Amino acid sequence: MALPLDVLEKSLNQNMTLLLKDGRFIHGKLLGYDEYMNLVLEDVEETKEENKRRLGKIILRGNNVVSISLG
């Protein structure tokens, strides 16, 4: 079984989609992370219902993330 931080290490500089607790989806490229799974993403696009918004580079607090999918 892979540990979450090991998966993030292998996912650096790759695109990922995250589901947040409030129902938003975040899609962007992973630039970095820390031991609390706080994430730094670039080229980010946020989707909530049918609305899309470009955010650029963000820092996302790890405890807001429900799931992560690569690609």
C-alpha positions in Angstrom: 0.0 0.0 0.0 1.3 3.4 -1.0 1.5 6.2 1.6 -0.1 9.5 0.7 3.1 11.5 0.9 4.9 8.9 -1.3 2.1 9.3 -3.9 2.5 13.1 -3.8 6.3 12.8 -4.3 5.7 10.8 -7.4 3.1 13.3 -8.6 5.2 16.4 -8.6 4.9 18.4 -11.8 1.9 16.4 -12.9 -1.7 17.5 -13.3 -4.2 16.5 -10.7 -7.9 17.1 -9.9 -8.9 17.5 -6.3 -12.4 17.4 -4.7 -12.7 19.8 -1.8 -15.0 19.5 1.2 -17.3 22.3 -0.1 -17.9 20.5 -3.4 -15.5 22.4 -5.6 -13.1 20.7 -8.0 -9.6 22.1 -8.4 -7.5 21.1 -11.4 -3.8 22.1 -11.6 -0.2 21.0 -11.7 1.4 20.0 -8.4 4.5 22.1 -7.6 5.0 21.1 -4.0 3.6 19.9 -0.7 4.5 19.5 3.0 4.0 16.9 5.7 0.4 18.2 6.4 -0.5 17.7 2.7 -0.8 21.4 2.1 -0.4 21.7 -1.7 1.1 24.3 -4.0 -0.5 24.2 -7.4 -0.1 26.2 -10.6 -2.3 26.8 -13.7 -5.3 26.1 -11.4 -8.9 26.1 -12.6 -11.7 25.9 -10.1 -15.1 24.3 -11.0 -18.2 24.7 -8.8 -21.4 23.4 -10.4 -21.2 24.7 -14.0 -19.0 27.7 -13.2 -15.3 27.7 -14.0 -12.7 30.2 -12.8 -9.0 30.5 -13.4 -6.9 31.0 -10.3 -3.3 30.8 -11.4 -1.0 29.6 -8.6 -2.5 28.7 -5.2 -1.6 27.2 -1.8 -4.3 24.8 -0.7 -4.6 23.7 2.9 -4.5 19.9 3.1 -7.5 19.4 5.5 -9.9 20.8 2.8 -9.1 17.9 0.4 -11.5 15.0 0.2 -9.9 13.2 -2.8 -7.1 13.5 -5.3 -7.0 12.0 -8.8 -4.1 12.2 -11.2 -4.4 13.2 -14.8 
